[in-house]
């Protein structure tokens, strides 16, 4: 996936100003990242109310626990999505060890030629199929759903998604490929959605 350039110096400057008590710097970071955090939480939890709570709590965490952010391990956006992921998991009662190990047996490293590099999810979410897509995403197993939302909606790189999920890049590629396949299969039950998926993938 080709990622848009991120001006890390500008973001780190905003963070430094926020640490010094500059409220406008916090507002700038909030405005820059709130949509990605909210979309992640909404798709993960499937509830606007939970998504709003997770978004609020994530930015409260930014204000109160900003020392936890390590710029050598990723961007501020990736860190915020990681915080949101943890909070959404708690809100939804998801346990990391609840996944059946048998479900992860197909997480072998996928060859690059087997990975779909297109990004249909965010485009679908902006269209009339949004509700069908949200339901379809909610039905995907959490370990696949994580990477799908992180890479397709939050625009994290494979490396950043790997950092957030605590897995290697090969596993991110494998899970993302399988998550896209599962999403397409679930959307196939909706005739308009299936056509929409084909259109955005063409």
Backbone as ProteinMPNN parsed JSONL, in Angstrom:
{"seq_chain_A": "XXXXXXXXXXXXXXXXXXXXXXXXXXXXXXXXXXXXXXXXXXXXXXXXXXXXXXXXXXXXXXXXXXXXXXXXXXXXXXXXXXXXXXXXXXXXXXXXXXXXXXXXXXXXXXXXXXXXXXXXXXXXXXXXXXXXXXXXXXXXXXXXXXXXXXXXXXXXXXXXXXXXXXXXXXXXXXXXXXXXXXXXXXXXXXXXXXXXXXXXXX", "coords_chain_A": {"N_chain_A": [[0.844, -1.192, 0.0], [0.566, 2.208, -0.851], [1.509, 4.844, 1.047], [0.327, 8.025, 2.206], [2.441, 10.921, 2.465], [3.763, 11.729, 5.666], [4.109, 14.416, 7.794], [6.183, 14.2, 10.06], [7.825, 15.761, 11.652], [6.411, 18.133, 12.002], [4.205, 17.173, 13.42], [5.422, 16.18, 15.739], [6.377, 18.549, 16.725], [3.986, 19.795, 17.352], [3.146, 18.075, 19.382], [5.151, 18.518, 21.269], [4.613, 21.18, 21.899], [2.077, 20.836, 22.988], [2.689, 19.406, 25.274], [3.803, 21.414, 26.719], [1.669, 22.778, 27.514], [0.183, 24.063, 25.59], [-2.85, 24.623, 24.396], [-3.925, 24.921, 21.846], [-2.279, 23.363, 20.275], [-2.922, 20.775, 21.059], [-5.577, 20.75, 20.139], [-5.122, 20.904, 17.406], [-3.862, 18.434, 16.898], [-5.925, 16.77, 17.673], [-7.942, 17.411, 15.772], [-6.686, 16.536, 13.488], [-6.492, 13.764, 13.768], [-8.879, 12.702, 14.768], [-10.977, 11.716, 13.133], [-9.989, 9.348, 11.957], [-9.537, 7.821, 14.245], [-12.14, 7.666, 15.268], [-13.491, 6.317, 13.148], [-12.129, 3.903, 13.177], [-12.862, 2.926, 15.75], [-15.643, 2.812, 15.446], [-16.008, 0.899, 13.405], [-14.789, -1.258, 14.611], [-16.249, -1.655, 16.993], [-18.882, -1.375, 16.19], [-20.797, 0.322, 17.122], [-22.047, 3.556, 17.36], [-22.167, 4.988, 19.769], [-20.321, 3.701, 21.477], [-18.066, 4.111, 19.901], [-17.83, 6.891, 20.014], [-17.282, 7.215, 22.741], [-14.855, 5.804, 22.933], [-13.251, 7.35, 21.248], [-13.218, 9.797, 22.63], [-12.0, 8.955, 25.044], [-9.55, 8.123, 24.06], [-8.292, 10.502, 23.278], [-8.234, 11.829, 25.681], [-6.423, 10.176, 26.887], [-4.226, 10.816, 25.33], [-3.747, 13.411, 26.262], [-3.165, 12.974, 28.98], [-1.408, 10.836, 29.192], [0.723, 11.173, 27.48], [3.432, 10.74, 27.61], [3.844, 8.101, 27.163], [4.056, 7.749, 24.473], [6.3, 6.816, 21.972], [8.408, 8.1, 19.739], [10.215, 6.707, 18.19], [9.095, 4.35, 17.565], [6.965, 4.582, 15.862], [4.366, 6.56, 14.239], [2.427, 9.361, 15.56], [-0.241, 9.077, 14.859], [-0.434, 6.293, 14.466], [0.098, 5.41, 17.053], [-2.094, 6.51, 18.439], [-4.167, 5.07, 17.237], [-3.521, 2.578, 18.174], [-3.972, 2.938, 20.917], [-6.727, 3.445, 20.793], [-7.572, 0.995, 19.787], [-7.007, -0.757, 21.936], [-8.738, 0.3, 23.863], [-11.21, -0.008, 22.612], [-11.343, -2.768, 22.453], [-11.546, -3.403, 25.153], [-13.998, -2.184, 25.759], [-15.676, -3.752, 24.224], [-15.317, -6.168, 25.339], [-13.396, -7.965, 24.398], [-10.988, -10.495, 24.417], [-7.514, -11.036, 24.111], [-6.531, -13.616, 24.185], [-8.664, -15.121, 23.497], [-9.032, -16.075, 20.991], [-9.287, -18.876, 18.925], [-6.546, -20.928, 18.498], [-6.437, -22.532, 16.238], [-7.671, -21.065, 14.306], [-5.748, -19.356, 13.484], [-3.945, -20.692, 11.963], [-3.62, -20.277, 9.294], [-2.093, -18.055, 9.002], [0.333, -17.771, 7.758], [3.139, -16.255, 6.15], [2.192, -14.265, 3.474], [2.773, -14.352, -0.022], [3.874, -11.528, -1.9], [2.547, -11.23, -4.311], [0.129, -12.329, -3.83], [-1.277, -10.609, -2.315], [-3.812, -8.253, -2.106], [-3.525, -5.042, -3.093], [-5.17, -2.915, -3.338], [-7.497, -0.472, -2.016], [-10.438, -0.763, -1.098], [-12.192, -0.445, 1.039], [-12.436, 2.021, 2.538], [-13.505, 3.678, 0.573], [-15.957, 2.443, 0.091], [-17.146, 2.85, 2.551], [-17.768, 5.499, 2.463], [-19.908, 5.594, 0.839], [-23.318, 4.631, -0.062], [-23.425, 2.094, 0.845], [-22.497, 1.896, 3.361], [-23.596, 0.992, 5.868], [-24.066, -1.755, 5.428], [-21.447, -2.523, 4.986], [-20.274, -1.961, 7.473], [-21.606, -3.842, 9.066], [-20.692, -6.172, 7.876], [-17.93, -6.003, 8.337], [-17.951, -6.108, 11.121], [-18.537, -8.753, 11.491], [-16.258, -10.126, 10.949], [-13.512, -12.011, 12.193], [-11.841, -10.835, 15.158], [-8.949, -10.66, 15.031], [-8.409, -10.525, 12.326], [-10.009, -8.386, 11.636], [-8.819, -6.232, 12.954], [-6.386, -5.638, 11.469], [-7.475, -5.068, 9.002], [-9.023, -2.734, 9.434], [-7.088, -1.011, 10.483], [-5.218, -0.769, 8.371], [-6.769, -0.173, 6.08], [-8.654, 1.809, 6.744], [-7.645, 3.483, 8.828], [-5.326, 4.092, 7.592], [-2.761, 3.161, 8.22], [0.609, 2.055, 7.816], [1.928, -1.183, 6.818], [3.975, -1.787, 8.593], [3.391, -0.128, 10.787], [0.864, -1.11, 11.527], [1.622, -3.659, 12.258], [3.142, -3.061, 14.504], [1.187, -1.99, 16.215], [-0.501, -4.213, 16.59], [1.205, -6.101, 17.563], [2.465, -8.064, 16.006], [4.261, -9.633, 13.243], [5.27, -8.153, 10.054], [4.761, -9.839, 7.899], [2.651, -11.386, 8.859], [0.723, -9.416, 9.114], [0.279, -8.818, 6.381], [-0.729, -11.286, 5.517], [-3.047, -11.596, 7.121], [-4.468, -9.324, 6.36], [-4.969, -9.803, 3.66], [-6.634, -12.052, 3.858], [-8.67, -10.981, 5.39], [-9.781, -9.131, 3.617], [-10.769, -10.898, 1.736], [-12.7, -12.259, 3.259], [-14.379, -10.098, 3.813], [-15.34, -9.45, 1.253], [-16.737, -11.803, 0.709], [-18.741, -11.708, 2.645], [-20.078, -9.399, 1.896], [-21.103, -10.251, -0.459], [-23.596, -11.274, -0.08], [-25.271, -9.221, -0.304], [-26.652, -7.921, -3.045], [-26.329, -5.275, -4.298], [-24.101, -4.436, -2.84], [-22.157, -6.274, -3.533], [-21.772, -5.647, -6.195], [-20.801, -3.084, -5.848], [-18.391, -3.589, -4.557], [-16.998, -4.906, -6.581], [-16.769, -2.845, -8.385], [-15.109, -0.944, -7.109], [-12.839, -2.388, -6.897], [-11.969, -2.733, -9.418]], "CA_chain_A": [[0.0, 0.0, 0.0], [1.299, 3.453, -0.897], [1.021, 5.691, 2.126], [0.55, 9.455, 2.009], [3.548, 11.398, 3.296], [3.387, 12.257, 6.971], [5.074, 15.396, 8.28], [6.392, 13.814, 11.453], [8.432, 16.865, 12.399], [5.339, 19.059, 12.39], [3.397, 16.528, 14.467], [6.212, 16.142, 16.968], [6.411, 19.925, 17.229], [2.693, 20.012, 18.003], [3.15, 17.308, 20.625], [6.024, 19.227, 22.208], [3.872, 22.351, 22.36], [0.992, 20.363, 23.839], [3.291, 19.044, 26.567], [4.099, 22.666, 27.424], [0.409, 23.383, 27.909], [-0.435, 24.791, 24.477], [-4.125, 23.978, 24.082], [-4.146, 24.927, 20.408], [-1.53, 22.24, 19.712], [-3.762, 19.598, 21.276], [-6.724, 20.855, 19.234], [-4.637, 20.587, 16.062], [-3.669, 16.982, 16.842], [-7.262, 16.176, 17.744], [-8.611, 17.577, 14.483], [-5.977, 15.755, 12.467], [-6.601, 12.317, 13.945], [-10.141, 12.248, 15.368], [-11.802, 10.95, 12.196], [-9.426, 8.003, 11.832], [-9.774, 7.123, 15.509], [-13.569, 7.368, 15.366], [-13.841, 5.285, 12.18], [-11.605, 2.635, 13.694], [-13.693, 2.478, 16.872], [-16.976, 2.494, 14.952], [-15.958, -0.376, 12.701], [-14.419, -2.322, 15.546], [-17.304, -1.901, 17.977], [-20.181, -1.403, 15.538], [-21.727, 1.167, 17.868], [-21.641, 4.961, 17.393], [-21.995, 5.438, 21.152], [-19.029, 3.188, 21.943], [-17.027, 4.782, 19.121], [-17.669, 8.236, 20.564], [-16.601, 7.071, 24.037], [-13.472, 5.397, 22.684], [-12.553, 8.512, 20.694], [-12.99, 10.735, 23.729], [-11.026, 8.386, 25.973], [-8.247, 8.075, 23.396], [-7.665, 11.826, 23.317], [-7.918, 12.083, 27.087], [-5.175, 9.443, 27.101], [-3.164, 11.631, 24.716], [-3.449, 14.539, 27.149], [-2.678, 12.581, 30.302], [-0.384, 9.777, 29.133], [1.508, 11.395, 26.261], [4.808, 10.252, 27.77], [3.909, 6.724, 26.672], [4.351, 7.754, 23.042], [7.706, 6.702, 21.623], [8.505, 8.43, 18.309], [11.063, 5.759, 17.465], [8.324, 3.13, 17.281], [5.883, 4.838, 14.931], [3.796, 7.901, 14.215], [1.402, 9.672, 16.557], [-1.485, 8.471, 14.391], [-0.397, 4.857, 14.744], [-0.012, 5.242, 18.501], [-3.478, 6.792, 18.82], [-4.991, 3.933, 16.818], [-3.23, 1.496, 19.117], [-4.713, 3.253, 22.149], [-8.148, 3.233, 20.5], [-7.784, -0.455, 19.66], [-7.05, -1.339, 23.277], [-9.953, 0.753, 24.544], [-12.354, -0.634, 21.954], [-11.357, -4.17, 22.865], [-12.072, -3.451, 26.52], [-15.423, -1.851, 25.698], [-16.399, -4.867, 23.604], [-15.042, -7.388, 26.082], [-12.594, -8.893, 23.592], [-9.74, -10.92, 25.039], [-6.515, -11.429, 23.115], [-6.321, -15.059, 24.184], [-9.928, -15.809, 23.235], [-9.019, -16.602, 19.636], [-8.91, -20.266, 18.774], [-5.291, -21.011, 17.752], [-6.654, -23.183, 14.94], [-8.079, -20.042, 13.351], [-4.577, -18.604, 13.053], [-3.016, -21.563, 11.271], [-3.394, -19.813, 7.921], [-1.438, -16.755, 9.058], [1.671, -17.826, 7.202], [3.486, -15.098, 5.334], [1.644, -14.309, 2.13], [3.621, -13.806, -1.069], [3.393, -10.218, -2.278], [1.637, -11.337, -5.448], [-1.155, -12.806, -3.342], [-1.879, -9.572, -1.493], [-4.554, -7.227, -2.838], [-3.02, -3.763, -2.613], [-6.161, -1.863, -3.475], [-8.113, -0.073, -0.751], [-11.852, -0.492, -1.367], [-13.04, -0.302, 2.225], [-12.75, 3.398, 2.886], [-14.393, 4.219, -0.452], [-17.287, 1.89, 0.332], [-17.701, 3.439, 3.76], [-18.274, 6.828, 2.164], [-21.064, 5.464, -0.028], [-24.592, 4.211, 0.51], [-23.283, 0.737, 1.364], [-21.749, 1.977, 4.611], [-24.159, 0.162, 6.932], [-23.774, -3.146, 5.089], [-20.018, -2.742, 5.18], [-20.012, -2.009, 8.918], [-22.061, -5.139, 9.575], [-19.801, -7.211, 7.355], [-16.662, -5.9, 9.057], [-18.178, -6.548, 12.496], [-18.607, -10.205, 11.514], [-14.935, -10.711, 10.723], [-12.813, -12.315, 13.446], [-11.108, -9.642, 15.613], [-7.547, -10.574, 14.615], [-8.425, -10.077, 10.937], [-10.661, -7.082, 11.61], [-7.828, -5.248, 13.371], [-5.491, -5.191, 10.399], [-8.302, -4.49, 7.933], [-9.38, -1.363, 9.779], [-5.867, -0.223, 10.649], [-4.575, -0.499, 7.086], [-7.67, 0.36, 5.066], [-9.392, 2.982, 7.194], [-6.761, 4.374, 9.566], [-4.203, 4.405, 6.705], [-1.469, 2.806, 8.776], [1.445, 1.193, 6.995], [2.026, -2.545, 7.35], [4.87, -1.767, 9.752], [2.679, 0.471, 11.91], [-0.168, -2.062, 11.959], [2.325, -4.745, 12.946], [3.515, -2.545, 15.814], [-0.035, -1.86, 17.018], [-1.063, -5.532, 16.895], [2.217, -6.971, 18.158], [2.739, -9.172, 15.09], [5.221, -9.212, 12.229], [4.68, -7.595, 8.84], [4.239, -10.937, 7.095], [1.345, -11.755, 9.394], [-0.188, -8.336, 8.724], [-0.064, -9.027, 4.977], [-1.561, -12.477, 5.414], [-4.353, -11.337, 7.722], [-5.161, -8.326, 5.562], [-5.456, -10.477, 2.454], [-7.761, -12.92, 4.221], [-9.761, -10.118, 5.838], [-10.425, -8.601, 2.422], [-11.534, -11.994, 1.138], [-13.882, -12.478, 4.095], [-15.275, -8.967, 3.634], [-15.994, -9.609, -0.049], [-17.687, -12.904, 0.818], [-19.892, -11.261, 3.436], [-20.816, -8.416, 1.107], [-21.724, -10.917, -1.603], [-24.995, -11.562, 0.235], [-26.019, -8.039, -0.712], [-26.373, -7.755, -4.473], [-25.732, -3.978, -4.607], [-22.787, -4.349, -2.229], [-21.23, -7.069, -4.32], [-21.428, -4.867, -7.38], [-19.97, -1.965, -5.422], [-17.065, -4.094, -4.286], [-16.34, -5.163, -7.856], [-16.46, -1.574, -9.028], [-13.975, -0.277, -6.499], [-11.634, -3.2, -7.043], [-11.58, -2.75, -10.826]], "C_chain_A": [[0.877, 1.238, 0.0], [0.708, 4.409, 0.113], [1.252, 7.159, 1.8], [1.691, 9.918, 2.899], [3.04, 11.993, 4.598], [4.484, 13.2, 7.438], [5.284, 15.142, 9.768], [6.983, 14.949, 12.275], [7.364, 17.838, 12.88], [4.496, 18.475, 13.51], [4.141, 16.491, 15.796], [6.33, 17.535, 17.58], [5.097, 20.263, 17.941], [2.642, 19.297, 19.35], [3.995, 18.011, 21.683], [5.32, 20.458, 22.769], [2.73, 21.956, 23.294], [1.516, 20.03, 25.238], [3.592, 20.282, 27.397], [2.822, 23.401, 27.815], [-0.286, 24.18, 26.828], [-1.7, 24.056, 24.034], [-4.377, 23.907, 22.582], [-3.407, 23.777, 19.722], [-2.312, 20.943, 19.886], [-4.94, 19.599, 20.318], [-6.301, 20.481, 17.817], [-4.433, 19.081, 15.902], [-5.019, 16.264, 16.86], [-7.96, 16.252, 16.39], [-7.979, 16.713, 13.397], [-6.303, 14.27, 12.556], [-7.963, 11.82, 14.418], [-10.951, 11.366, 14.42], [-11.305, 9.518, 12.061], [-9.686, 7.188, 13.09], [-11.249, 6.729, 15.62], [-13.97, 6.25, 14.399], [-13.337, 3.921, 12.634], [-12.527, 2.084, 14.775], [-15.083, 2.069, 16.406], [-16.994, 1.149, 14.25], [-15.636, -1.522, 13.652], [-15.583, -2.686, 16.452], [-18.686, -2.01, 17.342], [-21.223, -0.536, 16.204], [-21.235, 2.605, 17.863], [-21.387, 5.461, 18.817], [-20.648, 4.985, 21.705], [-17.901, 3.891, 21.213], [-16.762, 6.184, 19.651], [-16.926, 8.189, 21.892], [-15.13, 6.732, 23.847], [-12.662, 6.575, 22.154], [-12.23, 9.515, 21.788], [-11.903, 10.224, 24.662], [-9.624, 8.345, 25.37], [-7.548, 9.422, 23.475], [-7.439, 12.317, 24.743], [-6.6, 11.397, 27.431], [-4.006, 10.226, 26.501], [-2.766, 12.776, 25.643], [-2.732, 14.101, 28.42], [-1.526, 11.582, 30.277], [0.522, 9.933, 27.914], [2.951, 10.918, 26.385], [4.957, 8.805, 27.308], [4.266, 6.662, 25.195], [5.855, 7.755, 22.809], [7.853, 6.959, 20.122], [9.38, 7.484, 17.511], [10.303, 4.507, 17.054], [7.174, 3.353, 16.309], [5.365, 6.257, 15.052], [2.786, 8.108, 15.343], [0.077, 9.041, 16.16], [-1.551, 6.99, 14.685], [-0.563, 4.597, 16.232], [-1.447, 5.47, 18.97], [-4.401, 5.648, 18.417], [-4.75, 2.727, 17.717], [-3.961, 1.693, 20.433], [-6.197, 2.988, 21.94], [-8.472, 1.752, 20.394], [-7.912, -1.094, 21.03], [-8.335, -0.954, 24.006], [-11.197, 0.13, 23.931], [-12.469, -2.097, 22.347], [-11.927, -4.312, 24.273], [-13.577, -3.184, 26.53], [-16.24, -3.021, 25.176], [-16.161, -6.189, 24.327], [-14.26, -8.422, 25.305], [-11.298, -9.199, 24.317], [-8.789, -11.403, 23.959], [-6.376, -12.933, 23.029], [-7.609, -15.828, 23.9], [-9.974, -16.435, 21.843], [-8.554, -18.047, 19.62], [-7.618, -20.343, 17.968], [-5.461, -21.643, 16.372], [-7.037, -22.159, 13.876], [-6.883, -19.288, 12.787], [-3.593, -19.448, 12.261], [-2.723, -21.101, 9.852], [-2.732, -18.442, 7.89], [0.001, -16.795, 8.569], [1.892, -16.606, 6.319], [2.945, -15.253, 3.918], [2.639, -13.717, 1.138], [3.014, -12.489, -1.547], [2.383, -10.281, -3.423], [0.242, -11.778, -5.032], [-1.908, -11.745, -2.535], [-2.542, -8.529, -2.378], [-4.161, -5.871, -2.274], [-4.019, -2.628, -2.783], [-6.844, -1.616, -2.137], [-9.587, 0.258, -0.942], [-12.66, -0.097, -0.141], [-13.413, 1.14, 2.513], [-13.677, 4.027, 1.867], [-15.819, 3.704, -0.267], [-17.951, 2.551, 1.534], [-18.263, 4.833, 3.506], [-19.535, 6.779, 1.312], [-22.282, 4.96, 0.704], [-24.517, 2.803, 1.105], [-22.682, 0.715, 2.763], [-22.28, 1.036, 5.686], [-23.911, -1.314, 6.668], [-22.302, -3.466, 5.337], [-19.696, -2.848, 6.664], [-20.433, -3.356, 9.5], [-21.138, -6.259, 9.121], [-18.467, -7.2, 8.095], [-16.807, -6.421, 10.479], [-18.205, -8.066, 12.6], [-17.288, -10.899, 11.283], [-14.254, -10.94, 12.064], [-11.921, -11.139, 13.85], [-9.681, -9.534, 15.107], [-7.408, -10.201, 13.152], [-8.992, -8.659, 10.839], [-9.674, -5.976, 11.969], [-7.019, -4.715, 12.195], [-6.272, -4.564, 9.249], [-8.596, -3.027, 8.218], [-8.136, -0.485, 9.884], [-5.265, 0.18, 9.312], [-5.489, 0.198, 6.096], [-8.337, 1.661, 5.478], [-8.487, 3.976, 7.91], [-5.512, 4.728, 8.763], [-2.846, 4.155, 7.345], [-0.701, 1.954, 7.773], [1.434, -0.207, 7.589], [2.884, -2.556, 8.618], [4.168, -1.195, 10.974], [1.596, -0.459, 12.435], [0.464, -3.225, 12.715], [2.7, -4.32, 14.361], [2.297, -2.484, 16.741], [-0.529, -3.225, 17.487], [-0.064, -6.482, 17.548], [2.506, -8.208, 17.328], [3.749, -8.708, 14.054], [4.511, -8.783, 10.948], [4.1, -8.691, 7.948], [2.861, -11.374, 7.554], [0.31, -10.685, 9.08], [-0.648, -8.545, 7.286], [-1.032, -10.199, 4.822], [-2.962, -12.215, 5.946], [-5.154, -10.33, 6.912], [-5.744, -8.949, 4.301], [-6.683, -11.317, 2.768], [-8.952, -12.105, 4.727], [-10.512, -9.536, 4.647], [-11.282, -9.665, 1.755], [-12.814, -12.235, 1.923], [-14.887, -11.341, 3.923], [-16.038, -9.093, 2.321], [-17.047, -10.71, 0.0], [-18.935, -12.475, 1.58], [-20.732, -10.249, 2.655], [-21.529, -9.055, -0.073], [-23.192, -11.236, -1.347], [-25.901, -10.383, -0.084], [-25.681, -7.77, -2.167], [-25.763, -6.402, -4.8], [-24.323, -3.867, -4.051], [-21.768, -5.107, -3.034], [-20.813, -6.315, -5.565], [-20.515, -3.712, -7.011], [-18.545, -2.397, -5.168], [-16.309, -4.34, -5.58], [-15.913, -3.869, -8.517], [-15.217, -0.939, -8.441], [-12.701, -1.086, -6.636], [-11.148, -3.211, -8.487], [-10.625, -1.607, -11.132]], "O_chain_A": [[1.835, 1.316, 0.769], [-0.474, 4.745, 0.037], [2.261, 7.506, 1.185], [1.891, 9.365, 3.98], [2.015, 12.674, 4.626], [5.656, 12.825, 7.474], [4.657, 15.773, 10.62], [6.679, 15.085, 13.46], [7.403, 18.308, 14.017], [4.112, 19.184, 14.44], [3.557, 16.743, 16.85], [6.377, 17.684, 18.801], [5.087, 20.921, 18.982], [2.155, 19.849, 20.336], [3.606, 18.092, 22.848], [5.414, 20.748, 23.962], [2.449, 22.65, 24.27], [0.877, 20.331, 26.246], [3.632, 20.22, 28.626], [2.87, 24.498, 28.373], [-1.244, 24.899, 27.109], [-1.634, 23.011, 23.386], [-4.974, 22.947, 22.096], [-3.864, 23.274, 18.696], [-2.363, 20.113, 18.979], [-5.271, 18.562, 19.742], [-7.048, 19.81, 17.105], [-4.797, 18.516, 14.87], [-5.221, 15.278, 16.151], [-8.508, 15.256, 15.918], [-8.665, 16.222, 12.5], [-6.382, 13.589, 11.533], [-8.179, 10.609, 14.463], [-11.546, 10.378, 14.851], [-12.101, 8.58, 12.052], [-10.016, 6.005, 13.012], [-11.573, 5.608, 16.014], [-14.703, 5.337, 14.779], [-14.028, 2.912, 12.493], [-12.927, 0.921, 14.726], [-15.644, 1.094, 16.906], [-17.897, 0.343, 14.474], [-16.159, -2.627, 13.504], [-15.878, -3.863, 16.661], [-19.57, -2.666, 17.895], [-22.409, -0.64, 15.891], [-20.12, 2.868, 18.313], [-20.486, 6.271, 19.039], [-19.923, 5.767, 22.32], [-16.887, 4.235, 21.821], [-15.613, 6.618, 19.731], [-16.05, 9.014, 22.15], [-14.262, 7.297, 24.513], [-11.519, 6.778, 22.562], [-11.111, 10.023, 21.868], [-10.993, 10.966, 25.03], [-8.631, 8.512, 26.078], [-6.342, 9.482, 23.715], [-6.549, 13.133, 24.985], [-5.771, 11.942, 28.159], [-2.928, 10.292, 27.092], [-1.581, 13.075, 25.791], [-1.808, 14.768, 28.883], [-0.756, 11.493, 31.233], [1.029, 8.947, 27.38], [3.623, 10.713, 25.374], [6.074, 8.336, 27.088], [4.73, 5.628, 24.715], [6.588, 8.574, 23.365], [7.46, 6.116, 19.315], [9.3, 7.456, 16.283], [10.811, 3.694, 16.281], [6.473, 2.402, 15.963], [5.855, 7.051, 15.855], [2.35, 7.156, 15.99], [-0.65, 8.528, 17.01], [-2.59, 6.479, 15.103], [-1.278, 3.678, 16.631], [-1.959, 4.718, 19.799], [-5.313, 5.292, 19.163], [-5.666, 1.95, 17.987], [-4.503, 0.745, 21.002], [-6.854, 2.386, 22.79], [-9.521, 1.305, 20.857], [-8.825, -1.885, 21.264], [-8.945, -1.782, 24.682], [-12.135, -0.222, 24.647], [-13.572, -2.606, 22.55], [-12.697, -5.232, 24.548], [-14.334, -3.868, 27.22], [-17.36, -3.257, 25.629], [-16.743, -7.212, 23.965], [-14.43, -9.623, 25.518], [-10.596, -8.296, 24.773], [-9.191, -12.087, 23.018], [-6.136, -13.481, 21.953], [-7.646, -17.049, 24.046], [-10.86, -17.239, 21.553], [-7.544, -18.393, 20.233], [-7.591, -19.859, 16.836], [-4.715, -21.326, 15.445], [-6.766, -22.354, 12.691], [-6.985, -18.653, 11.737], [-2.512, -18.97, 11.918], [-1.707, -21.479, 9.267], [-2.794, -17.742, 6.879], [0.802, -15.935, 8.935], [0.944, -16.008, 5.81], [3.21, -16.252, 3.248], [3.275, -12.701, 1.421], [1.793, -12.345, -1.595], [1.463, -9.465, -3.485], [-0.716, -11.622, -5.789], [-3.047, -11.965, -2.122], [-1.915, -7.986, -3.287], [-4.432, -5.579, -1.109], [-3.733, -1.492, -2.405], [-6.778, -2.45, -1.234], [-9.958, 1.432, -0.949], [-13.712, 0.528, -0.274], [-14.589, 1.448, 2.71], [-14.545, 4.823, 2.228], [-16.78, 4.452, -0.452], [-19.159, 2.784, 1.54], [-19.131, 5.298, 4.243], [-20.167, 7.81, 1.085], [-22.292, 4.867, 1.931], [-25.442, 2.37, 1.792], [-22.388, -0.354, 3.297], [-21.498, 0.353, 6.347], [-23.577, -2.054, 7.593], [-21.96, -4.539, 5.833], [-18.932, -3.722, 7.073], [-19.722, -3.942, 10.316], [-20.837, -7.178, 9.882], [-17.934, -8.254, 8.441], [-15.913, -7.092, 10.994], [-17.931, -8.619, 13.666], [-17.195, -12.121, 11.402], [-14.411, -10.133, 12.98], [-11.306, -10.51, 12.988], [-9.23, -8.436, 14.781], [-6.397, -9.618, 12.762], [-8.511, -7.84, 10.056], [-9.689, -4.906, 11.36], [-6.969, -3.51, 11.952], [-5.789, -3.639, 8.597], [-8.436, -2.175, 7.344], [-8.138, 0.657, 9.423], [-4.851, 1.325, 9.13], [-5.042, 1.068, 5.348], [-8.561, 2.53, 4.636], [-8.546, 5.176, 7.639], [-4.72, 5.568, 9.191], [-1.881, 4.86, 7.047], [-1.295, 1.223, 6.98], [0.99, -0.405, 8.72], [2.565, -3.24, 9.59], [4.327, -1.714, 12.078], [1.423, -0.59, 13.646], [-0.096, -3.715, 13.696], [2.595, -5.105, 15.303], [2.372, -2.878, 17.905], [-0.928, -3.381, 18.641], [-0.444, -7.549, 18.031], [2.764, -9.28, 17.875], [4.064, -7.52, 13.986], [3.314, -9.017, 10.777], [3.063, -8.493, 7.314], [2.001, -11.697, 6.735], [-0.848, -11.001, 8.81], [-1.843, -8.458, 7.003], [-2.02, -10.114, 4.093], [-3.951, -12.567, 5.303], [-6.372, -10.457, 6.786], [-6.877, -8.655, 3.92], [-7.663, -11.292, 2.023], [-10.103, -12.488, 4.52], [-11.74, -9.458, 4.663], [-12.377, -9.383, 1.27], [-13.886, -12.396, 1.34], [-16.095, -11.574, 3.889], [-17.248, -8.867, 2.28], [-18.119, -10.577, -0.59], [-20.052, -12.834, 1.207], [-21.959, -10.253, 2.75], [-22.458, -8.47, -0.63], [-23.953, -11.447, -2.292], [-27.125, -10.513, -0.131], [-24.543, -7.426, -2.486], [-24.764, -6.355, -5.517], [-23.444, -3.284, -4.686], [-20.64, -4.647, -3.207], [-19.644, -6.335, -5.95], [-19.58, -3.385, -7.741], [-17.598, -1.686, -5.507], [-15.124, -4.025, -5.681], [-14.848, -3.788, -9.128], [-14.361, -0.45, -9.177], [-11.603, -0.544, -6.509], [-10.031, -3.652, -8.756], [-10.186, -1.457, -12.272]]}, "name": "protein", "num_of_chains": 1, "seq": "XXXXXXXXXXXXXXXXXXXXXXXXXXXXXXXXXXXXXXXXXXXXXXXXXXXXXXXXXXXXXXXXXXXXXXXXXXXXXXXXXXXXXXXXXXXXXXXXXXXXXXXXXXXXXXXXXXXXXXXXXXXXXXXXXXXXXXXXXXXXXXXXXXXXXXXXXXXXXXXXXXXXXXXXXXXXXXXXXXXXXXXXXXXXXXXXXXXXXXXXXX"}
